[in-house]
Amino acid sequence: MLDHVSVGVSDLERASRFYEAAFAPLGLAKLVVRPATVGFGKTYPEFWINLRPDMTMLLPGSGAHVCLRARAVADVDAFHAAALNAGGLSDGGPGRRPHDRVAYYAAFVCDPDGNRIEVVTFLKDG
């Protein structure tokens, strides 16, 4: 249903470095660079960061919430570690999350502007 998502950032270069490192374990790369926006994806830009120079720093987790799908638990773990190493804040470490209908494994980070990025994989063992 969704084609792409965008989040606002106050510093395009800082955010671009963060997302390039955090998304590498998921196979997402920087595909488009323009003066005020950068697009990441596998074959086309599915995730955009857009410069909002007047944006003030959000509290961690108070910005957008975007969830990306990973293929395996190891990819979720690698995303979380890469995001923290790139300056993100943990907003829920990698782990199994109980749910009423499905079993899933996820990790949450906040980017340097407070946007909350989740990466999830669904477990086959329920």
Biotite code that builds the C-alpha atoms (Angstrom):
import biotite.structure as struc

atoms = struc.array([
    struc.Atom([0.000, 0.000, 0.000], chain_id="A", res_id=1, res_name="MET", atom_name="CA", element="C"),
    struc.Atom([2.770, 2.474, 0.829], chain_id="A", res_id=2, res_name="LEU", atom_name="CA", element="C"),
    struc.Atom([5.248, 3.556, -1.811], chain_id="A", res_id=3, res_name="ASP", atom_name="CA", element="C"),
    struc.Atom([7.626, 5.640, 0.304], chain_id="A", res_id=4, res_name="HIS", atom_name="CA", element="C"),
    struc.Atom([7.925, 7.587, 3.550], chain_id="A", res_id=5, res_name="VAL", atom_name="CA", element="C"),
    struc.Atom([9.715, 10.796, 4.507], chain_id="A", res_id=6, res_name="SER", atom_name="CA", element="C"),
    struc.Atom([10.945, 12.211, 7.798], chain_id="A", res_id=7, res_name="VAL", atom_name="CA", element="C"),
    struc.Atom([12.132, 15.709, 8.584], chain_id="A", res_id=8, res_name="GLY", atom_name="CA", element="C"),
    struc.Atom([15.680, 16.307, 9.803], chain_id="A", res_id=9, res_name="VAL", atom_name="CA", element="C"),
    struc.Atom([17.424, 19.430, 11.049], chain_id="A", res_id=10, res_name="SER", atom_name="CA", element="C"),
    struc.Atom([20.887, 18.569, 9.684], chain_id="A", res_id=11, res_name="ASP", atom_name="CA", element="C"),
    struc.Atom([20.882, 16.726, 6.349], chain_id="A", res_id=12, res_name="LEU", atom_name="CA", element="C"),
    struc.Atom([24.555, 15.683, 6.425], chain_id="A", res_id=13, res_name="GLU", atom_name="CA", element="C"),
    struc.Atom([24.347, 14.304, 9.980], chain_id="A", res_id=14, res_name="ARG", atom_name="CA", element="C"),
    struc.Atom([21.104, 12.472, 9.229], chain_id="A", res_id=15, res_name="ALA", atom_name="CA", element="C"),
    struc.Atom([22.449, 11.117, 5.954], chain_id="A", res_id=16, res_name="SER", atom_name="CA", element="C"),
    struc.Atom([25.489, 9.636, 7.731], chain_id="A", res_id=17, res_name="ARG", atom_name="CA", element="C"),
    struc.Atom([23.236, 8.159, 10.426], chain_id="A", res_id=18, res_name="PHE", atom_name="CA", element="C"),
    struc.Atom([20.805, 6.519, 8.016], chain_id="A", res_id=19, res_name="TYR", atom_name="CA", element="C"),
    struc.Atom([23.514, 5.298, 5.655], chain_id="A", res_id=20, res_name="GLU", atom_name="CA", element="C"),
    struc.Atom([25.148, 3.408, 8.545], chain_id="A", res_id=21, res_name="ALA", atom_name="CA", element="C"),
    struc.Atom([21.908, 2.247, 10.193], chain_id="A", res_id=22, res_name="ALA", atom_name="CA", element="C"),
    struc.Atom([20.333, 0.998, 6.961], chain_id="A", res_id=23, res_name="PHE", atom_name="CA", element="C"),
    struc.Atom([23.395, -0.827, 5.582], chain_id="A", res_id=24, res_name="ALA", atom_name="CA", element="C"),
    struc.Atom([22.607, -4.065, 7.495], chain_id="A", res_id=25, res_name="PRO", atom_name="CA", element="C"),
    struc.Atom([19.152, -4.047, 5.867], chain_id="A", res_id=26, res_name="LEU", atom_name="CA", element="C"),
    struc.Atom([20.521, -3.704, 2.352], chain_id="A", res_id=27, res_name="GLY", atom_name="CA", element="C"),
    struc.Atom([19.273, -0.137, 1.951], chain_id="A", res_id=28, res_name="LEU", atom_name="CA", element="C"),
    struc.Atom([21.646, 2.358, 0.353], chain_id="A", res_id=29, res_name="ALA", atom_name="CA", element="C"),
    struc.Atom([21.723, 6.055, -0.431], chain_id="A", res_id=30, res_name="LYS", atom_name="CA", element="C"),
    struc.Atom([20.282, 6.265, -3.960], chain_id="A", res_id=31, res_name="LEU", atom_name="CA", element="C"),
    struc.Atom([19.376, 9.932, -4.475], chain_id="A", res_id=32, res_name="VAL", atom_name="CA", element="C"),
    struc.Atom([21.062, 13.053, -3.135], chain_id="A", res_id=33, res_name="VAL", atom_name="CA", element="C"),
    struc.Atom([19.554, 16.480, -3.721], chain_id="A", res_id=34, res_name="ARG", atom_name="CA", element="C"),
    struc.Atom([20.245, 19.787, -1.983], chain_id="A", res_id=35, res_name="PRO", atom_name="CA", element="C"),
    struc.Atom([17.495, 19.327, 0.617], chain_id="A", res_id=36, res_name="ALA", atom_name="CA", element="C"),
    struc.Atom([16.657, 15.622, 0.499], chain_id="A", res_id=37, res_name="THR", atom_name="CA", element="C"),
    struc.Atom([18.275, 12.184, 0.423], chain_id="A", res_id=38, res_name="VAL", atom_name="CA", element="C"),
    struc.Atom([16.539, 8.973, -0.639], chain_id="A", res_id=39, res_name="GLY", atom_name="CA", element="C"),
    struc.Atom([17.408, 5.465, 0.565], chain_id="A", res_id=40, res_name="PHE", atom_name="CA", element="C"),
    struc.Atom([16.257, 2.128, -0.773], chain_id="A", res_id=41, res_name="GLY", atom_name="CA", element="C"),
    struc.Atom([17.191, -1.098, -2.519], chain_id="A", res_id=42, res_name="LYS", atom_name="CA", element="C"),
    struc.Atom([16.137, -0.386, -6.112], chain_id="A", res_id=43, res_name="THR", atom_name="CA", element="C"),
    struc.Atom([14.384, 2.974, -5.739], chain_id="A", res_id=44, res_name="TYR", atom_name="CA", element="C"),
    struc.Atom([14.116, 5.493, -2.886], chain_id="A", res_id=45, res_name="PRO", atom_name="CA", element="C"),
    struc.Atom([11.578, 4.189, -0.382], chain_id="A", res_id=46, res_name="GLU", atom_name="CA", element="C"),
    struc.Atom([12.755, 6.207, 2.632], chain_id="A", res_id=47, res_name="PHE", atom_name="CA", element="C"),
    struc.Atom([13.492, 9.926, 2.339], chain_id="A", res_id=48, res_name="TRP", atom_name="CA", element="C"),
    struc.Atom([15.025, 12.401, 4.753], chain_id="A", res_id=49, res_name="ILE", atom_name="CA", element="C"),
    struc.Atom([14.065, 16.011, 4.111], chain_id="A", res_id=50, res_name="ASN", atom_name="CA", element="C"),
    struc.Atom([15.919, 19.032, 5.433], chain_id="A", res_id=51, res_name="LEU", atom_name="CA", element="C"),
    struc.Atom([13.817, 21.171, 7.749], chain_id="A", res_id=52, res_name="ARG", atom_name="CA", element="C"),
    struc.Atom([16.343, 23.810, 8.888], chain_id="A", res_id=53, res_name="PRO", atom_name="CA", element="C"),
    struc.Atom([13.843, 25.475, 11.233], chain_id="A", res_id=54, res_name="ASP", atom_name="CA", element="C"),
    struc.Atom([13.010, 22.185, 12.921], chain_id="A", res_id=55, res_name="MET", atom_name="CA", element="C"),
    struc.Atom([13.898, 22.118, 16.584], chain_id="A", res_id=56, res_name="THR", atom_name="CA", element="C"),
    struc.Atom([15.280, 19.001, 18.226], chain_id="A", res_id=57, res_name="MET", atom_name="CA", element="C"),
    struc.Atom([12.447, 16.693, 19.146], chain_id="A", res_id=58, res_name="LEU", atom_name="CA", element="C"),
    struc.Atom([12.426, 14.676, 22.311], chain_id="A", res_id=59, res_name="LEU", atom_name="CA", element="C"),
    struc.Atom([13.575, 11.129, 21.557], chain_id="A", res_id=60, res_name="PRO", atom_name="CA", element="C"),
    struc.Atom([10.636, 9.219, 20.140], chain_id="A", res_id=61, res_name="GLY", atom_name="CA", element="C"),
    struc.Atom([8.435, 12.284, 19.601], chain_id="A", res_id=62, res_name="SER", atom_name="CA", element="C"),
    struc.Atom([8.953, 12.511, 15.843], chain_id="A", res_id=63, res_name="GLY", atom_name="CA", element="C"),
    struc.Atom([7.666, 10.174, 13.172], chain_id="A", res_id=64, res_name="ALA", atom_name="CA", element="C"),
    struc.Atom([7.463, 6.422, 13.779], chain_id="A", res_id=65, res_name="HIS", atom_name="CA", element="C"),
    struc.Atom([8.463, 4.315, 10.797], chain_id="A", res_id=66, res_name="VAL", atom_name="CA", element="C"),
    struc.Atom([8.769, 0.527, 10.815], chain_id="A", res_id=67, res_name="CYS", atom_name="CA", element="C"),
    struc.Atom([10.889, -1.356, 8.284], chain_id="A", res_id=68, res_name="LEU", atom_name="CA", element="C"),
    struc.Atom([10.839, -5.109, 7.675], chain_id="A", res_id=69, res_name="ARG", atom_name="CA", element="C"),
    struc.Atom([14.008, -7.180, 8.023], chain_id="A", res_id=70, res_name="ALA", atom_name="CA", element="C"),
    struc.Atom([14.549, -10.689, 6.698], chain_id="A", res_id=71, res_name="ARG", atom_name="CA", element="C"),
    struc.Atom([15.990, -12.190, 9.879], chain_id="A", res_id=72, res_name="ALA", atom_name="CA", element="C"),
    struc.Atom([16.658, -11.670, 13.573], chain_id="A", res_id=73, res_name="VAL", atom_name="CA", element="C"),
    struc.Atom([20.352, -11.075, 12.829], chain_id="A", res_id=74, res_name="ALA", atom_name="CA", element="C"),
    struc.Atom([19.411, -8.148, 10.558], chain_id="A", res_id=75, res_name="ASP", atom_name="CA", element="C"),
    struc.Atom([17.358, -6.548, 13.344], chain_id="A", res_id=76, res_name="VAL", atom_name="CA", element="C"),
    struc.Atom([20.291, -6.943, 15.732], chain_id="A", res_id=77, res_name="ASP", atom_name="CA", element="C"),
    struc.Atom([22.746, -5.515, 13.179], chain_id="A", res_id=78, res_name="ALA", atom_name="CA", element="C"),
    struc.Atom([20.488, -2.526, 12.448], chain_id="A", res_id=79, res_name="PHE", atom_name="CA", element="C"),
    struc.Atom([20.205, -1.679, 16.152], chain_id="A", res_id=80, res_name="HIS", atom_name="CA", element="C"),
    struc.Atom([23.965, -1.924, 16.722], chain_id="A", res_id=81, res_name="ALA", atom_name="CA", element="C"),
    struc.Atom([24.771, 0.127, 13.610], chain_id="A", res_id=82, res_name="ALA", atom_name="CA", element="C"),
    struc.Atom([22.221, 2.803, 14.519], chain_id="A", res_id=83, res_name="ALA", atom_name="CA", element="C"),
    struc.Atom([23.631, 3.186, 18.035], chain_id="A", res_id=84, res_name="LEU", atom_name="CA", element="C"),
    struc.Atom([27.171, 3.291, 16.681], chain_id="A", res_id=85, res_name="ASN", atom_name="CA", element="C"),
    struc.Atom([26.081, 6.049, 14.278], chain_id="A", res_id=86, res_name="ALA", atom_name="CA", element="C"),
    struc.Atom([24.697, 8.248, 17.076], chain_id="A", res_id=87, res_name="GLY", atom_name="CA", element="C"),
    struc.Atom([21.152, 6.974, 17.504], chain_id="A", res_id=88, res_name="GLY", atom_name="CA", element="C"),
    struc.Atom([19.516, 6.308, 20.852], chain_id="A", res_id=89, res_name="LEU", atom_name="CA", element="C"),
    struc.Atom([17.991, 2.965, 21.775], chain_id="A", res_id=90, res_name="SER", atom_name="CA", element="C"),
    struc.Atom([14.244, 3.146, 22.302], chain_id="A", res_id=91, res_name="ASP", atom_name="CA", element="C"),
    struc.Atom([13.848, -0.597, 22.785], chain_id="A", res_id=92, res_name="GLY", atom_name="CA", element="C"),
    struc.Atom([16.641, -3.082, 22.255], chain_id="A", res_id=93, res_name="GLY", atom_name="CA", element="C"),
    struc.Atom([16.356, -6.083, 19.970], chain_id="A", res_id=94, res_name="PRO", atom_name="CA", element="C"),
    struc.Atom([14.044, -8.756, 21.273], chain_id="A", res_id=95, res_name="GLY", atom_name="CA", element="C"),
    struc.Atom([10.909, -10.774, 20.942], chain_id="A", res_id=96, res_name="ARG", atom_name="CA", element="C"),
    struc.Atom([7.763, -8.704, 21.317], chain_id="A", res_id=97, res_name="ARG", atom_name="CA", element="C"),
    struc.Atom([4.592, -10.355, 22.572], chain_id="A", res_id=98, res_name="PRO", atom_name="CA", element="C"),
    struc.Atom([1.492, -9.717, 20.514], chain_id="A", res_id=99, res_name="HIS", atom_name="CA", element="C"),
    struc.Atom([-1.994, -11.136, 20.533], chain_id="A", res_id=100, res_name="ASP", atom_name="CA", element="C"),
    struc.Atom([-1.877, -12.590, 16.999], chain_id="A", res_id=101, res_name="ARG", atom_name="CA", element="C"),
    struc.Atom([1.712, -12.837, 15.771], chain_id="A", res_id=102, res_name="VAL", atom_name="CA", element="C"),
    struc.Atom([5.196, -13.360, 17.160], chain_id="A", res_id=103, res_name="ALA", atom_name="CA", element="C"),
    struc.Atom([7.707, -10.802, 16.091], chain_id="A", res_id=104, res_name="TYR", atom_name="CA", element="C"),
    struc.Atom([11.226, -9.646, 16.889], chain_id="A", res_id=105, res_name="TYR", atom_name="CA", element="C"),
    struc.Atom([11.974, -5.940, 16.749], chain_id="A", res_id=106, res_name="ALA", atom_name="CA", element="C"),
    struc.Atom([14.309, -3.136, 17.772], chain_id="A", res_id=107, res_name="ALA", atom_name="CA", element="C"),
    struc.Atom([13.631, 0.579, 18.102], chain_id="A", res_id=108, res_name="PHE", atom_name="CA", element="C"),
    struc.Atom([15.988, 3.539, 17.800], chain_id="A", res_id=109, res_name="VAL", atom_name="CA", element="C"),
    struc.Atom([15.606, 7.301, 17.732], chain_id="A", res_id=110, res_name="CYS", atom_name="CA", element="C"),
    struc.Atom([17.548, 9.172, 15.084], chain_id="A", res_id=111, res_name="ASP", atom_name="CA", element="C"),
    struc.Atom([19.435, 12.367, 16.015], chain_id="A", res_id=112, res_name="PRO", atom_name="CA", element="C"),
    struc.Atom([16.223, 14.378, 15.426], chain_id="A", res_id=113, res_name="ASP", atom_name="CA", element="C"),
    struc.Atom([13.906, 12.220, 17.563], chain_id="A", res_id=114, res_name="GLY", atom_name="CA", element="C"),
    struc.Atom([12.287, 10.195, 14.785], chain_id="A", res_id=115, res_name="ASN", atom_name="CA", element="C"),
    struc.Atom([11.574, 6.646, 15.973], chain_id="A", res_id=116, res_name="ARG", atom_name="CA", element="C"),
    struc.Atom([12.699, 3.926, 13.595], chain_id="A", res_id=117, res_name="ILE", atom_name="CA", element="C"),
    struc.Atom([11.631, 0.332, 14.201], chain_id="A", res_id=118, res_name="GLU", atom_name="CA", element="C"),
    struc.Atom([12.919, -2.738, 12.389], chain_id="A", res_id=119, res_name="VAL", atom_name="CA", element="C"),
    struc.Atom([10.912, -5.956, 12.634], chain_id="A", res_id=120, res_name="VAL", atom_name="CA", element="C"),
    struc.Atom([10.990, -9.561, 11.481], chain_id="A", res_id=121, res_name="THR", atom_name="CA", element="C"),
    struc.Atom([8.174, -12.018, 12.013], chain_id="A", res_id=122, res_name="PHE", atom_name="CA", element="C"),
    struc.Atom([9.021, -15.292, 13.709], chain_id="A", res_id=123, res_name="LEU", atom_name="CA", element="C"),
    struc.Atom([7.925, -18.592, 12.208], chain_id="A", res_id=124, res_name="LYS", atom_name="CA", element="C"),
    struc.Atom([7.603, -20.371, 15.548], chain_id="A", res_id=125, res_name="ASP", atom_name="CA", element="C"),
    struc.Atom([4.760, -18.105, 16.654], chain_id="A", res_id=126, res_name="GLY", atom_name="CA", element="C"),
])
